[in-house]
Amino acid sequence: MTSLITTVRTKFLEAIRSVNPPGKWKILVVDEHSQALLSSVLKQFDILEENVTVIESITSHRDPQPQLEAVYILMPTTQNVERIIRDYSNGRQQYAGAHLFFIDRLSEQLFDQLASSPAEPFLKGLQDLYLNFWAIESNTFSLKQPGSFFSIYSPPRSDNAFKASRDHLEEELRFSSKMIANVCISMNEYPFIRYYVPSHHAPLGALKPHAATRPAPPPSEPTSRWRTNLARGAQAREYESVEGDFVAKVLAFMVQDTLDEYKKANPDFPKPSDPARPRSTLIITDRSMDVTAAFLHEFTYQAMANDLLPIDDGTKYTYKFQTAIGAYEDKTATLSDSDNVWTQIRHMHMREAIDKLMADFNQFMQDNAGFKGEGAASLNDMKDMLANLPQYQEQREKFSLHLNMAQECMDTFERDRLTDVATVEQNCATGLTPEGKTPKTLVEQMVPLLDSRDLHNSNKVRIISLYIQYRDGVPDEDRRRLYQHARLSLADQDACNALVHLGLRISRGPGDKDIKRRLKQKQSTEEEYELSRYKPLLTTVLEDHVNNRLDPGVFPYVKDSPSLAPAPSLRSSPSPQTTSLRSQKPSWHRAGRPGAGAQDNKQRLFVFIAGGMTYSEIREAYLLSKSLNKDIYIGSTHVMTPRHFIDDLRVLDLGGVGSRALPNGIGPLAERKRTYQEYYDQRYFSRDPPPRPALPAQPKPDHKGSKIRPSPVPSQAPSQASQISDTPSQGSSYYGEEKEKKKKRGFFHF
């Protein structure tokens, strides 16, 4: 299976390696965000190994180095384009030449701005990389937009706020659609797209039908039994369409538009794979599809550790490490795919993970340390033996890390009575007891836990929220009593009440019937742990899709579907020629596609969950890749834990004010709908450095015969104008009649 991390890493390295100036050495210029993306897959050493002398920030003061060419890897913002132009304007030559690589697609307007600027003669090449997403694991990507949860689900604060809230959400979804398309383009996939249409609730949040966002009503028409929907006119259909504007649908159509636009500009996309791989499918859903999975305690290693331990961003964990001399020191470890111990056990149940950890440790001791004896029989045994392995530092640190994490998880498991808590949670989530019967003593099991002062309030919120979902809403008086038993604060009560904003019913009257949902979890026939019986609904969706059983009414296709796809032509047709400058690629652009060498023709399946994904859903994507014989990639606006989910629910009604992701909330909404470039520029805005203090004037030499000459001040050096080869200062005609001629010739010297 092709790793997302490897794909992104390879494309960045190919871009840097493609620049081979005569002097061998080059400079890399980045901005704050592109540097973060580079750092997520490459170490600084890896970059410097590619004949890069220095990595410079485009927002810092940089001394001109006109003897070296530069590789610019930047976000395509208006600011960055203006900075590039400044590097070669007003007699300044920052570098000998500029090779431009933009993380996202550069807009035509900014492309033309570069084309008609004084920097044009120095531009050696331009390429859009389509790498604006975060490959956080081999099969997992994130947009790192936790604030999107509030944009999607927070209700507008007033009737007057509906229009601005919807415009704001559409801006964010448009931005997200570009990032999702980047994943597909980077993986050389042009997928079929399906999206989730819930049957049990109307659109949520800012997409909720409202007079302020609904198009003008159609003129009254005489009723006619034979009049078809098509005959009624576009205005009537548009007026009614807002009833079905679910977030997954809006996002899916935006992704389709972006991929179609890319396909139009690049007719050979996707390039044929060798061996041929069936066309992939992208399934887009949102958090409201499965709220249950977001509350449950999970007991597989990665999910449990991120739920119970203070792991920062799912990757950074600080623990006490015992040195060779027996002293303890704080050590921060990174949990990533480069840790082979982590990748082997992260999706195992904690019991199996600990057994595997101890077995591998004992094997390591026998193979490397000449250990004699029975080996480690417990985590504490491992702890004692690790202190005596100073000569195997790297492996010792890995075992020490996971030993600490496993031990902390099990201590929390015992302290927080998670056996009792998880039993109630699983009975609510599955609607069955471990014996397969309907639970009849749920309240009797719940109340002692809610009354307990030893149980943390967040665990009580999880129990009550799952019980409300199991009952499909409870009478208001019963809900009040549950809150009273649990002694919930007002903020915790708000977290439970906020379920209504995710399409769930929390209040139920005596005559209310169960809401019919067309998407339900299927009971597992496999042997399973009693506290891990619930499988995320995503498992059912993926299995049904692969087996052609997924209801097209719940997951329709945006455009074409596999059964309607045209058969491939037996006659190969030449690619149409194009005269667009953007499509004129330098020779190095024909480098091999990442992962093309791997003889793997499994069909790919992409899943995107708007509003946050859980570690249990990530785990299922990996496990189903094996059981379904597909390459499954999963992504979301962000990865969340139950603790973070509850924190966000507490302030959902407030638009996120006070949350970790958006301390100030969604903030003041724009008075008008911005262009995509305006939104993009604001999102990636970065400040220029303050101006340098003026340097004192250089003294003149005392005698004419002296060979010692003062160095010119870089920012003021008029002498550098003579170093700039025949460029616009003497070619002002470029800005007039020659402009169109040069554009036709191709001015980037490809």
Steps between C-alpha positions, in 0.01 A plus 500: 500500500629846409555709812367855507810608694730344241304660215522850648865454596589378150325790327679757715838335437431475127427873490826586679707251299361625170696823540861440396675835451845514336667567835329195662394691814163667548291679762155392625249775576186415698221669693368405841237253381698336220787451744264323741378270221859424399599432860213255542659255252866610472775576745721802445791264436305335214455837332859617545617171348346614169773761443302765688736745670243674717125508565367856512162639601344730244366716784847569645773742400711315241830621364519483119695203367500558123754223443256224610166384360206454736219247537186673630247264666214724607127535553346677196393815684492851361754598765749234394469590132567865587804392706638301206456803275674724756799264497567605140370859483651847530847390403500211746603146410445274800623181328642394164167345410172386658335160467144534631307216660161581648342268758153567353386607157608854412204705379503636144489855633819452704658308213441798272634732768827305502504492122482877466746580780870595498569159657400316183847471338635333815227236525633162388190287557162479670311198629194442717566214745147436638639402842297717735390232746658324796604137456497398866525124443555272205123467442376809684484868413366806678414855400582615855190719516343421840308827485292358213296308758345829614455636147308184407287439810471821704156655451499862380452730799205684345280508191715781362813284526383216275620653172846594631537163677416309184741711293772435758433125495503489121839677501639237736349212304642640175843514664459146636393372158826626348702317765306175447556535124872545571504155662336342194728682254813409697392136501419518126133416557185638335242329722129443487352708783222396740359708785287445809135606499337442843135407505422590861580872518510815288827683413679626810666819618534775243354271230170471683224624265422860583328789325825700496687234302221357288480629141207712398177296474384416150197674357176323569416245235167340416486151642512222249520129566714434193748780567843340562768633732710597198212692348449697820816695430846548650385770741258267674758222523761739641252628758436148625859369471611660827300232681768253390812715538679272744863578573628177340303573182620859467859392560477206258381719212780748571762223489353374173520851350866535605599162356309566178679834465836330547405227253407763241839670535685166506330263253748219575389489866497247650810348345459126439651286774705191438341258559159649437303588812118529509364851545473600864205632700489790745232479772421828678306501825495707818517459876122491543487162323641329810499705820520184710857421394612843620402427865608141555802388700717300261751239618722459198843645570503820290139595573529426872831685538373814326182491708663454841849650469615861441621436143540824307351495148506121502878494462687658797515323834717599798594232751759410764799325345751308714858567393789254514606634842151447643390865499163606358458781252209640297512385139267599216445228243341522157242236409535455127529242225878500547450318834462135398386398850216757483384398152488132595285535812298822463185327372518203737277465804694619806525147638646372174725804469655440843552130420664593169715763670629254758557222244699734273695629798596151616600407145709815477672413828584151379625617159704801609572501870598140560227481762467178695181421687124497460470856368251771595165376627345842565539869420682551829750226408566680171555824688770346718676328211499805272725687742775247425507554123694824449679363192177468299386858533254536211310175554516552874331840462221351288426224749522749787255735326234236437554343839421835662199562276353154560559524874336844521199378299447200726539711815232740371281206398501372859475839669204624293305172524489475124384137510165613645485817290578324172247224569221760516638679195510183290148397605371843394700510175409152379158474665604156622663340801811282456259204494319650201184602689323833533640682807226535764701629795681790337367760742593284799854470359526869415378671816774371737761617250334843463474533877866411555727790596804305377385506140608794285216714364613445140437125543154577635430720197601209277266258680201737493555596134516136394189419703309786333601362160402146598154619610470733197428781744372495859226698677623838623440405862707182465781697341491752785524217753798347318677837510413528870635154583823578314528851653586637157604860463302722263779464241480119523123516461554718193722225356216246530238743373719588198427158353194657345731703272639174360158381388412295808182514705566562869144571623224245459129521574272209594359470148828532309609202293854390420655691212558274204863501384599326181860459612550266793785303647504131419563250774841340484529123481868499597635425844557828677589655832196585710613861536570538126181372339400820318645551154480850348227542238778573252581127508152416375517772232831378360403133506167570331665719236757236410227234484270726292240510778527864604162671462526758217227698673727553802826522302422624147769573243578858401533434130581166344502167680701185424207333328446805278866565425591473129707201400866579430577554134710236328653761274753731661441860406774762512476761770363828364759772461468811709666838482442594864818620665399325820501164326846550349712289732879501524669173416542409864124494543490162329647325803341171599179509696543429872442134571486411131761232548289307748323209335173563676173529314257487790205732462520805723226632722514847656285606795458856626313586822413869535493619860761264645596132495570266790795269553259207490401597144865531402562152640207355305636648174827311551332174601251514213782562251615146579163327533346662190820488292481872424736790561292718733605854587314700763503873567310774678503863593682384817558204729314518830479316829186467718642758742545756223158415357331568834697823543374615159140400576508717814546814287323392180209736570752783544660451161815360660575789736733362767600189304857387445467518123329841485542685833318802353242290321413524133552874541349788309367377169589677178246759388527379142585174330872505430672361194687176553835679464401756765404220739821311421719809549345565840541138606871496418576860583849557640662824610801651334791570735545856630735706283867472575656796680691728267870417485759780538646631178817326391818717516667583170859377440773751586698455177408410146761226461356282777374161391280467808142602422210518741224238456171648387203477733289212359168681515641814340770358269475686170800306374290184496291639219793435272497133596144455377506367145309683226168534676202727508691821577620509141211295370208723587340390175424176686220680675352609169494327165746228598285374789273275297787375281700396805202325655456295182869403492489377856696731724598257774788364287368143504 
